Structures are given as C-alpha cells and as structure tokens.
C-alpha cells in the first residue's frame, strides 16, 4: 500500500462543484482515458479511506478518445472536469470530488505529486499498477479510467465508490455476521479468480483495500502490490504483516495462491474482528503464521461450517488451499451468502 488518503465524503451538492484554477492544480499535458457513457449518480456519500492507486508515467497504453465532431484524437485535460472540494490528503497527494463537464459523470480524481513519488522511489509501482488496473473489467474491481499529468503532478481518474471503505464499516460494528461476510467473500473470490485468469496476483488483500459501491457491492480498490506474472513465480516480500502467507515469511517463491491465504485471513477478521495470527511483536506474528497457529476465539460464536471454510484456506501448502472456483460451492457460502449475489 502506498500511503493512505483519507476521503471524507458527504452528500453530493453539485452546486458546490467548481472548476479548479490553474494556480491550484497547475498546467496539464494529459494522457487519454475513456469514461463510461452513462452513470447512476449516488444520492449519499459516507466517510471512507482510499488507498491511492499507483499512476503510470508517460508511455503507458491508455486509451484515447475521440473529440466530438472534430475527427481527431484528443486527450483529457483538467479543463474537462469540474473540481470540487478536497476529499482528503495522503502521503503522495490529494483526492478531489470531480465531475466530467459533458456527461456530468462523478469520479474521484487523485492528484499525486511527482516529487514525493520519486523521493519514495515508487515510480515503477506507479507504472505497474495503472497498467494492471486500467485493463481490469469486473464489477468487484474499482475501475481506473485513465490518467493525465503535468510537470509536477499525475492525475488519476477513478470510479467513485459511493458507500466508502469496508474497513470503516468493520470498525463500526467490530465484526460482521456470517451472512454479510459470506456475501463479501464470494464477491472477492470471484474478483480474484478473474485477476488470476488475467495472470494478475494482488498480494495485498485486506479490509483497507476494499470499498463498497452504490449497492453495497465489494470492490478491490488498491493494486499497489499487484503483479502481472504469467510465467514466473515471485520472491518479493510484500503486503501487510498480518496477511502474509507462510511462503512469503519463509522467503520461498510464491504464486497466485497467496491471494487464497489472504482470503482466509480476511474471512477470519470479518467474523472475529481481528486477524488470526495477531501477536504482540512482529517475530511472534511471523512464527504463528509459519506454524499456521490457527485458533478461534472462545468468546465469538462461529458455526462449524465457517471454521471449516477458513481452515481450508489457511493451509501451509499453497497447492492444498481451497481453489477460488470452489468458494461459491462451499456449504458455508451456500447457506449464508446473499442469493442475489451467489447466483449471478
């Protein structure tokens, strides 16, 4: 994760939207992107934290769009958007409420400062993430429509997730019901299965990287540690401590099965309010992960089916973990997930 941007959301008031001045967001030399033709505009907005997507530099393969009636290609510029009040700040920049002027399509515009990105040496992650996220099309993955840039900043045009960050919801209620958890888990499993079919490994699934759309649907929102690896196994130690799989902790090669492990950790945290291998110190956490020291808290009522589901994902041998394609067919999922979601 490349620094959190706290997005304080509020009900949309289109009258408050205003075009940002050049002195505020500077000159621009954009790359192109394409916005959808239609949008259902949300009525309410809630607080959420957005982990900034990583933007690409010049030369990325981003779609161009046709200038109406001109017969020539043009690129997005800041002048194409009405910019609202700042929604939040983060390590690498700010997030603004924005509206495309012609379609009135509401988006989240992330403004990332090049100097801060360069000083943190994350340009390679910028290029990699935008290349990955702009090519993914799934209802449970946040869209990245494209980007443009100027001398000092990179601007990401992102889908707006109307109901905010899933982690905020978890903090409010401490833990989710088995029904709510199963519904989120089946959506996430399908999104990850789609990623793996595209040879993309996410490597950082956790509540902070998940958002909720207008209808409460889960969306993967951050691809900062993701990698496109069609023919190779990886050795990079990355992600978040509590969600690291044994193969990463031990410095062994890893593949897409790391996401299955993370799905098991996430399920446990949704149901109990804390990750399964939490310990006072980092080394203690590492030891518990390597031993797969899985314990279910006595004070939390969990069905045997839920325990079985988690136990089939939190397996040390990556190849022995439950296949993501089997997640929707597990008895716990079938008994608890929202049928409207399960049977799509």
C-alpha positions in Angstrom: 0.0 0.0 0.0 1.5 3.4 -1.0 0.2 5.7 1.7 -3.4 6.2 2.8 -5.6 9.1 1.5 -8.4 9.7 3.9 -11.5 10.6 1.9 -14.1 12.5 4.0 -17.3 12.1 2.0 -20.5 14.0 2.2 -23.8 14.2 0.3 -23.3 15.4 -3.3 -24.1 19.0 -3.8 -23.5 19.8 -7.5 -23.8 23.5 -6.7 -20.6 23.3 -4.7 -18.6 21.9 -7.6 -16.3 24.4 -9.1 -13.6 24.4 -11.7 -10.1 24.4 -10.2 -7.9 27.2 -11.2 -4.5 26.7 -12.9 -2.8 28.1 -9.8 -4.4 25.4 -7.7 -3.7 22.3 -9.8 -1.3 23.8 -12.4 -0.9 23.3 -16.1 -1.5 19.9 -17.7 -0.3 17.8 -20.6 -2.7 14.8 -20.3 -2.8 11.2 -21.4 -6.1 9.9 -22.6 -8.8 7.9 -20.9 -12.4 6.9 -21.6 -15.3 7.4 -19.3 -18.5 5.3 -19.5 -21.4 6.8 -21.4 -23.8 6.6 -18.5 -23.8 6.7 -14.8 -26.2 6.2 -11.9 -25.3 9.1 -9.6 -25.3 8.4 -5.9 -27.5 10.2 -3.5 -25.4 9.9 -0.4 -21.8 9.6 0.4 -20.2 8.3 3.6 -16.7 8.6 5.1 -14.0 6.3 3.7 -10.3 5.9 3.3 -8.9 5.5 -0.1 -5.6 3.9 -0.6 -4.2 5.7 -3.7 -3.9 3.8 -6.9 -0.5 4.0 -8.5 -0.3 6.0 -11.6 1.7 5.4 -14.7 4.1 7.8 -16.3 4.2 8.8 -20.0 4.1 6.0 -22.5 1.5 3.7 -20.8 -1.0 2.1 -23.0 -4.0 4.2 -22.1 -7.0 4.6 -24.5 -7.5 7.8 -26.4 -11.0 9.2 -27.0 -12.4 11.0 -30.0 -13.2 14.7 -29.9 -16.8 15.1 -30.9 -17.3 16.3 -34.4 -13.6 17.1 -34.9 -12.5 13.8 -36.4 -9.2 13.9 -34.4 -7.9 12.4 -31.3 -7.5 14.4 -28.2 -6.6 13.7 -24.6 -8.1 14.5 -21.2 -7.1 17.8 -19.6 -8.0 19.3 -16.3 -10.4 21.7 -18.2 -12.6 18.6 -18.9 -13.6 18.4 -15.2 -15.3 20.4 -12.6 -13.3 20.0 -9.4 -15.0 20.1 -6.0 -13.7 20.5 -2.5 -10.8 18.3 -1.4 -11.9 14.9 -0.1 -8.7 14.1 1.6 -4.9 14.1 1.9 -2.3 11.4 1.8 1.4 10.8 1.6 1.6 11.3 -2.2 -1.1 13.9 -2.8 -4.8 14.7 -2.5 -8.2 13.4 -3.6 -10.9 15.6 -5.1 -14.5 15.2 -5.9 -14.8 15.7 -9.7 -17.4 15.8 -12.4 -16.8 15.4 -16.2 -18.3 18.5 -17.7 -20.1 17.0 -20.7 -21.6 13.8 -19.2 -21.7 15.1 -15.5 -20.1 11.7 -14.6 -18.9 11.8 -11.0 -15.4 10.5 -10.4 -12.7 10.6 -7.7 -9.7 12.5 -9.0 -6.5 11.6 -7.3 -3.7 14.2 -7.6 -0.3 12.6 -6.9 2.8 14.7 -6.5 5.7 13.5 -8.7 8.4 14.8 -6.3 7.0 12.7 -3.5 6.6 9.7 -5.7 10.2 10.0 -6.8 11.6 10.6 -3.3 9.9 7.3 -2.2 11.2 5.5 -5.3 7.8 4.1 -6.3 7.7 5.2 -9.9 7.9 1.6 -11.0 4.9 0.7 -8.9 3.1 3.7 -10.4 3.5 2.3 -13.9 2.8 -1.2 -13.0 -0.4 -0.5 -11.1 -2.0 1.7 -13.7 -1.1 -0.8 -16.4 -2.8 -3.5 -14.4 -5.9 -1.7 -13.1 -6.8 0.1 -16.4 -7.1 -3.4 -18.1 -9.3 -5.0 -15.4 -13.1 -5.0 -16.0 -15.0 -6.7 -13.2 -18.0 -5.5 -11.1 -16.0 -6.1 -7.9 -12.9 -4.2 -9.0 -12.7 -0.4 -8.9 -12.3 1.0 -12.3 -9.3 3.1 -13.2 -10.5 5.1 -16.3 -7.1 6.6 -17.0 -4.8 9.4 -16.1 -3.2 12.6 -17.3 -0.2 14.5 -16.0 1.7 17.8 -15.9 5.2 18.9 -14.8 4.5 18.4 -11.1 1.5 16.0 -10.8 -0.2 12.9 -12.0 -4.0 12.8 -12.1 -5.9 9.5 -11.8 -9.5 9.3 -13.0 -11.1 6.6 -10.8 -14.5 5.2 -10.3 -16.3 6.6 -7.3 -17.3 4.0 -4.6 -20.4 5.6 -3.1 -20.6 3.7 0.2 -17.0 4.1 1.1 -14.4 1.9 2.7 -15.3 -1.5 4.0 -12.8 -1.2 6.9 -14.8 1.7 8.3 -17.9 -0.5 8.4 -15.9 -3.2 10.2 -14.7 -0.7 12.7 -18.2 0.5 13.5 -19.7 -2.9 14.1 -16.5 -4.7 15.3 -17.4 -7.9 13.3 -19.7 -8.9 10.5 -22.4 -11.5 10.6 -21.8 -14.8 8.8 -24.3 -13.8 6.2 -22.6 -10.5 5.4 -19.2 -12.0 5.5 -20.1 -14.8 3.1 -21.6 -12.3 0.7 -18.4 -10.2 0.6 -16.2 -13.3 0.4 -17.9 -14.8 -2.6 -17.6 -11.4 -4.4 -14.0 -11.1 -3.6 -13.2 -14.7 -4.6 -14.8 -14.1 -8.0 -12.8 -10.9 -8.4 -9.5 -12.6 -7.5 -10.3 -15.6 -9.8 -10.8 -13.1 -12.6 -7.5 -11.4 -11.8 -5.7 -14.8 -11.8 -7.2 -15.6 -15.1 -5.5 -12.4 -16.4 -2.2 -13.6 -14.7 -2.5 -10.8 -12.0 -1.7 -11.6 -8.4 -3.0 -9.0 -6.0 -0.8 -9.8 -2.9 -2.3 -7.2 -0.5 -5.9 -8.2 0.2 -7.1 -6.6 3.4 -10.1 -4.6 4.6 -8.4 -1.2 4.0 -8.1 -2.0 0.3 -11.8 -2.8 -0.2 -14.5 -0.3 -1.0 -18.3 -0.5 -1.3 -20.2 0.6 -4.3 -23.6 2.2 -4.5 -25.5 -1.0 -4.0 -23.1 -2.3 -1.3 -21.1 -4.4 -3.6 -17.5 -5.1 -2.7 -14.7 -3.6 -4.9 -11.0 -4.2 -4.8 -9.5 -0.7 -4.8 -5.8 -0.8 -4.5 -3.3 -2.7 -6.7 -0.1 -1.1 -5.3 1.5 -4.5 -4.6 -0.1 -6.4 -7.5 2.0 -8.0 -10.2 1.4 -9.4 -13.7 3.2 -12.7 -13.7 2.1 -15.1 -16.4 5.2 -17.3 -16.5 7.1 -16.7 -13.2 6.9 -17.2 -9.5 7.8 -14.3 -7.3 10.1 -13.9 -4.2 9.2 -10.3 -3.2 8.2 -9.9 0.5 5.3 -7.5 0.2 1.8 -6.8 1.6 0.7 -6.4 5.2 2.2 -8.3 8.1 -1.0 -9.9 9.5 -1.9 -11.1 6.0 1.5 -12.5 4.8 1.3 -16.2 3.9 3.9 -18.7 5.2 5.8 -18.9 1.9 6.4 -15.2 1.9 7.5 -15.2 5.6 9.9 -18.0 4.8 11.3 -16.3 1.7 10.1 -19.0 -0.6 8.7 -18.5 -4.1 5.0 -17.6 -4.2 2.3 -17.5 -6.8 -1.4 -16.7 -7.0 -2.2 -18.9 -4.0 -1.1 -16.1 -1.7 -4.4 -14.5 -2.5 -6.3 -17.6 -1.3 -4.4 -17.3 2.0 -5.3 -13.7 2.3 -9.0 -14.5 1.6 -8.9 -16.9 4.6 -7.3 -14.2 6.9 -9.9 -11.7 5.7 -12.8 -14.1 6.4 -11.4 -14.7 9.9 -11.1 -10.9 10.6 -14.6 -10.2 9.3 -16.1 -12.8 11.6 -14.0 -12.1 14.8 -12.8 -8.5 14.5 -9.1 -9.3 14.4 -6.7 -11.2 12.2 -5.9 -14.8 13.1 -2.2 -14.6 13.8 -2.1 -11.4 15.7 0.7 -11.3 18.3 2.5 -8.6 20.5 5.6 -8.5 18.2 6.4 -9.0 14.6 8.6 -12.0 15.2 5.8 -13.6 17.2 3.3 -13.0 14.3 5.8 -14.5 11.9 6.2 -17.6 14.0 2.4 -18.1 14.3 2.0 -17.7 10.5 4.7 -20.2 9.7 3.2 -22.7 12.1 -0.4 -21.9 11.0 -1.2 -21.5 14.6 -4.9 -21.0 13.9 -7.1 -20.5 17.0 -10.7 -19.4 17.1 -11.6 -17.0 19.9 -13.8 -18.7 22.5 -15.9 -15.5 23.0 -17.1 -15.4 19.4 -19.8 -17.8 18.2 -18.8 -19.2 14.8 -20.5 -22.0 13.0 -18.6 -25.2 12.3 -19.1 -24.5 8.6 -17.4 -21.1 8.9 -14.5 -22.7 10.8 -14.2 -25.3 8.1 -14.2 -22.7 5.3 -11.4 -20.7 7.0 -9.4 -23.9 7.7 -9.5 -24.9 4.1 -7.9 -21.6 3.0 -5.3 -21.2 5.8 -3.2 -24.2 4.8 0.6 -24.0 4.7 1.0 -25.9 1.5 -0.2 -23.4 -1.2 -1.4 -26.1 -3.5 -3.6 -27.6 -0.8 -5.6 -24.4 -0.3 -9.2 -24.3 -1.4 -9.4 -23.3 -5.1 -11.1 -20.0 -5.6 -13.5 -21.6 -8.1 -14.8 -23.8 -5.2 -15.5 -20.9 -2.8 -19.1 -20.3 -4.1 -19.9 -24.1 -3.7 -18.7 -24.4 -0.1 -21.6 -25.3 2.3 -21.0 -22.3 4.5 -21.1 -19.9 1.5 -24.2 -21.5 0.0 -26.0 -21.3 3.4 -25.1 -17.7 4.2 -24.3 -15.6 1.1 -27.0 -13.4 -0.4 -28.7 -15.5 -3.1 -28.9 -12.5 -5.4 -25.0 -12.3 -5.3 -24.4 -16.0 -5.1 -26.5 -16.9 -8.1 -25.3 -14.3 -10.6 
